[in-house]
């Protein structure tokens, strides 16, 4: 504990040393500058060469230090945390939970509660107000007990640990980081960034100790099991949210149909659980992370005794999703998505099949265009039809449409499938259904002439036709039986 106190005092001392160095440097350069001016103009009769050199060196240094000092004095206060602010009357149940936890810790509750679209929870006092930020994905991906552990951990950053001053060090680090982030380029930002790096290095053990104390708060008020579960779950939520934004968010256009990203996240977490768990185990922590390694944090929590009955604050429905604390979850989550994740006009939420079908068709058209361009190069006289493509396959020259390489057969299968999809789409015979598993984002549905939808039925016959020209007739028969016009112009 003595070493920790020393680190706290070193971090605090650095705050005094830095401005003292600036003032000292300004004073020193200013004195040197005045001496040089006096020496170079002495009696107006001669010029001392060394004094002129001193003046030439001191003038830009003085000017640069003055710029830094002016920049620090004119620095704007950091802006409040960005996101959708929730007043206590907006979400009384969630605020009541936060107030109760703050009271149990003997701390004042936050002044502001903000929801944003990132996988995070954080607190800050950079603006002078206590602000708690909770990411929408955590509301969706965690249950109440897990989110309670996360909230308590963050509120623990407002408290000092056994080594007094650790909270001050952490808040100072946060203030410096926020300041650097909000400054534009220039000497002031460069100097502060250098100082932040030095401060971060010296204060790193203090901040890690403060994180450990925050974990102990989480175990004390939420239980070690909930704290461990939250630590295990958050990396999976992070990976799933990346997948949702990449696969499903990109399928939405600004004014087109919109799906619920929160719903997609719930489904991905459920359908891709094994893949997410494996990917989370492979992920390496960021070198900038002030937290101790995840395995160490979880091991420390496992060593804690189980809480005695009635020791933890009461929590109703601990295994319900955390969004159940919201009064109108669907409306609130759509509001956050629209404001903080994918900005756009107020949407009417559609089913994901409606959203993904245009994306499927756009992708199919792009691949079809490449295949038809290759057909024109191979045979400029061939009409742009499926029939022409099948003739190339039957003649044994199908792979010429995609070029050489070990991946040519798979590429040809992919582009030929896309071409069939494009032709069927012109007849309104194609739909997409969401696939939230590892192979997503969608599966292609074939709409039969009777109007019923089926899983894509042509995968095997297309693959056989690419592999063996003698199987092209079977593919042609399957397409004709499905009502596909092989001689219809493609695109």
N, C-alpha and C positions, 0 to 999 in steps of 0.2 A: 504493500500500500504506500510505503514511503517513496518508492520509485514512481508510482502513479502521481503522487502529489508533486514530485519534482517535475514530471512532464507537464502537469497543469500549470505550474509556475513558469516553466519555460515557454509554454504557449502564450500565457498572459504577458510575459515579459517581452515576447516578440512584438506584441501589439504596441508596446511603448517604444521599443527600439526603432521600429520602422519610421514613424513620424519624426522621432528624434534624429535619425540619420538624414531625413529630408531637410529638416530645419538646419542641422549642422552643415550639410553640404551647401545649402543656400548661403548660410552665413560665411563659410570659408571662401566659396567662390566670389561672393560679394566683396569680401575684404581684399582678396587677391586682385579683383577687378579694379577696386578703387586705388590700391597701391600702384598697379600698372598704369592707370590713367595719370596719377600724380607724377610717376617717374618719367613717362614719355613726354610730358608737357612741362618739365621742370625748367623755369626761366625762359621758356620759349626759345632757347639757344641751341639745344642739341637733343638728340633722340637716343635713348639707350636701347640697343638692339634686342637684348634679352627681355626688356620690359615690353617692347612691341610684340615680341613672340608670346609673352605671357598674356598680354591683352588679347591677341588673336585667338589664343586657346581658351581663355576664360570667358570671352563674350558668348560663343555658342553654347558652352556648358551652362552658363548662367541663364541664357535664354531657354534652354531645354528644361532646366530645373524649375524655372518660373512657370513654364507651360504645364509641367506635371502638378505643381502646387495649385495653379489656377483650376486645373481639371478636377483635382480632388475636392477643392472647395465648391466647385459648381456641379459636382456629381448629383444627378437626380436620384431621389430615393427609389428603391426598387418598386415596381408596380405590384399591386395585389395579385395573389395567385389567380391564374386564368382558369376559367371553367364556369359551369353553371352553379351559381350560389344558391344554397337552400337555406331559407330562414326557418326558425323553429316552427312557425305556423304552417310552412310548406310540407314538412315531413316530421310531424311531432314524435312518432315512434322512434325513428332513427336518432333524432336529437335527444330524446329521453334516454336512450341507451348510452349515448356519448356523455350526457350530463351525469348519469349514475356512475359511470366508470371514472370520470374525472373526480367526483366526490369521494369515491372509494380510494383514490390515490392521494387525496388531500390537495388536489390541484384545481385551479380555476378551469372551467371548460373553454374550448376554443371560442374566439369571437366570430369566426367565419367557418362555414362548412361548404366545400366546393366539390362538385363532381366533374371529372374530366374523362377523356377517352383513352387514357393510358393504363397499362397494367402497373399500378403503383398505389401506394399510400404514403403520405408524407405530411410533416408539419413544418411550419416556418414562423418566425417572428421578425423576418427581415423588414417588414413594413411597420413594425411596432404593434401590430395585432397578432394574436395567436390564430393561425389558419391551419385547418385540417383539410387535406385533399384526399379524396378517395376515388380511385379509378372505376369507371363503370364495369370493366371486365371482372373486377374483384366482387362486385355486387352480384354478378351473374354466376361466376365460377366457384364461389365459396359458399359454405353454409353459414348460419348465424354464429355458431360457436367459433368457426375459423375466422370470420371477419371480426368478431369480438377480440380475438387474440391479436389480430393485425392492428386494430384500433388502439388497444391497450399498449402495444409495443410503441406505436407512434406517440401516443400521449406521454409515454415514459421519457421521451426526449425533452419534455418540458421540466422534468424533475432531475435533481442532482443525485448521483450515486453516493456510495460511502466516501469516496474521495471528492470532497466538495470542489465545485468549480468545473466538473466534467460537463455538465449541461451548458455552462457558459462557453466552454471551448467548442462544443458541437454547434451551438447557435452562432458563434463567431465564424466558424467555418462555413456555415450555411449563408451567413450574411455576405462574406467575402465572395463566395462562389456566385451568389445571385448578382452582386455588384458587377463582377467581371462579365457575366453573361449579358448584362444590360448595357454595358459600355460598348461604344463603337471602337473601331481600330484606332491606334494612335499611341503616343508614348505613355499616356496614363494607363490605358488598358494593358499594355505590355508590361509596365512596371508592376501593376497590381497582380497580373497573372503570374509573374515571377515570384512575387511575395506570397501569393496563394499556394504555389507549389512548395515553397519553403515551409509555410505554416502547416500545410497538409502533411508533410514528411515528419515534422516535429510532433504534431498532435495526433498522428495515426494511432499510437497505442492508447491514448486517452479516448479517442472516438470508438475504438474497438471495445474498450471496457464499458463505455456508455451503451453500446449496442448490447453487450452482455446483460447489463442491468435492465435494459428495456425488455429483453427476452424473459428475465426473471419476473418482471411486472406482468407480462403476458401469461406466464405460467401461474402466477398468483391469483389473477382475476378471471382467467379463462380456462385454466387447467393445463398441465403439461401435454396431455393428449391432443387438445385442440391446437396448442401452439405448434406441436410437431406436425400435425396434419396440415396446418396452414403453410408451414415452411415447405412441406412436400408438395402441396397443391399449387402454390403460386407459380413456380417455374412451368408447370404444365399449362396453367391458364395463359401464361405469357406466350408459349409456343402456339397454343391453340388460337389465340387472338391474332398472332402474325398470320396464321393460315387463313383465318376468316377474312382479314383485310385483303390478303393477296388473292384468294380464290373467289370470294363472294363480294367483297367490297368493290373490286375492279369490274365486276359484272354489272354494276349499277351505273347508269348515266344520270346526269344532273336533273333532267326533266323526265326521265323514264320511270318505269315501275321500280319500286323500292321494297326490299325485303328487310326483315328485322335481323340486324347483326347480332343482337343479343340472343335471339332464337338460334341463329346459326352457331354461335359460340357454345350454347348448351348442347346442341346436337353433336358438334365436333368433339367436345369433351367426353361425351358418352360413347360415340361410335369409333373414336380413334384413341381410346384410353391407353391401350397397350403400346401403341406407337409413340404417344406423347410421353409416357413414362420412360420408355427406352431413350428417347431423344433428350429428355431432361437429365438423365443420368450421364449422357455423353457431353452435355454442355459444360464448358469451363467458365468459371467466374471471371468477371471483368477485373483487370488490374486496378481500376479506379474505385472498386467497391470497398467501402469502409467497413463492411460487415465481416466478421470472421467467416471462414469457410462454412458452407451449409452443413456439412457432415459434423463439424465440431459443434455447431449450435444445436443440432438435433441430439447429438450424443450427450451434451450437457443437460438438455431438458429431460432426457430419459433417466438420468441419474437422480432427478428430483423425486421426492416421495409423492405418492398419490394424495390428492386433497381429501381431507376427512369429510364425511357426509355433512352437508350444510355449510361447508367452509367457503365455497365459491358463491359469488352473487347469483341470485336466481336468474335463469334465462329460459324464457318460454320457447318451446319448439326449437331446440338448438340445432337440429338437423334439417330444418327447413332452409331453402335457399335464402341468401342474405337479402335479395331484392324483396323478400316478403315484408321487410320493414317499411317499404314504401307504400304510400296510400293508394296510388294508381300506378303499379309497376310498368305496364305496357306504355302508358302515356309518358311517364317520366323517362324511361329508357329510350324511347323514340326521340324525345326532346334532346337528350344528351347526344345521341347518335347524330342528329341533324346539326346540332350546334358545335360539337366538339370532335366528331370523327369524320363525317362526310358532309360538309355544309351543302345546303340546298334548300329549295322551297319546301314548305310543309307537305309531307307526302301522305299518300294513302298506302298503308303497308299492304303489299301483295304477297301471295305465296311465292316461295322460292322457285317453283317451276316456271311461273310467269316471268320472273326476273332472269332466269338462267337460259331460257329458250332462245332469246335474241342473241345472247353471248355465244351459245352453241352454234347458231347459224352463221354468225359473223366469222367465227373461227373456221367453220367448214368452208365458207366462201373463199377465205384467204388461201386455204390449202388447195382448194379446187382450182383457183386461178393459177397457181404455180404448176399444177399438173397439166392444165390445158395449154399453158405457155410452152411447156416441154413438148407436148404433142405437136404444136405448130412447128417447132424446130425440127422434130424428127420427121414429120410428114406434113409439109405445108398445105397439101391438097386435102387432107382429111377433115371432114366436118367436125365441129366441136361438140361431139356427142359421146354418151357412154358406149354406144356401139363401136365407135372408132377406138376407144380405149381398150375395149375387150378384144378387138381384132389384133391390136398390138400385142396384148398378152398372149393370145392364141398362137401368134406367129413366133413367139419366143423372144420378142424384143421388149418386153414390158419394163425390164430394169433399166433400159436406155432412157426411160422417162424421168429417172431420178438420179442417174449418174452412178459411177462405181463406188465401191466401199462395202465394208462388212455390214453396215446398217441399212444398205439399200433395200432389201426385201421388206423390212419393218417400215421404212419410210414410204415405200410404194403402197403397202397395205393401209397405212394411215391416210395417205392422200386419196387413194381410191375409195376408201370408206367415206371420207369427207365429200367426195364427188357424188356418191349415192345419196348422202344426206342432203346435199344441196338440191339435187333433182327432186327428191321426195318433199323437201320443204316448199318447193314451188307448188306442190299439190296439197299443202297443209297436212302432210302425213308424218310430221316429225314433232316431237315434244322433248323437253329435257325434264328430268326429275332430279332433285338434289341428291347427292351422294356425300354425306358428311364423314365418310371413312377416309382412310389413307389414299384411296384411289380417286377421290373427288376431283372437281367439285360437282360433277353431275354424271348421270347415265342417260344414254340416248334411248328414247322410246319410239317405237314404230307404230304408227296409227294405221290399222288395217282398213281395207275398203268398207268393212262393216262398222267402222267408227271405234272399235275397241283398241286399246293400247297394249302393246306387248314389249317385252325387253327386246333389244336389238337382235334380229334373227339372222343377220347375214355375216357375222364375224367369221365363222368357220369356212363358209363357201368362198369368201373373199380371200382368206389366207391360203386355201387350197389352190385357188386360181393363180395366185402370185407364185406359189411354189411349183406348180405343175401346169403347163399350158393345156394339157388334156382336160383339166378340170374347169376350164373357162365355160364350156357349154352348160355345166351344172349351175354355175353362177348366173349365166344369162337366163336359164329357165326359172331359177328362184326369183330373180328380179321381175321377169315377165309375169309370173304367177302372183306376185305381190302388186301388180298393176303399174309397174314402172315402164314408162315409154323410153326404150333404149335409144330411139332416134330423135328425142326432144333435144333442142339446143341447150347446152350447159352454159349458164351465165350469159 
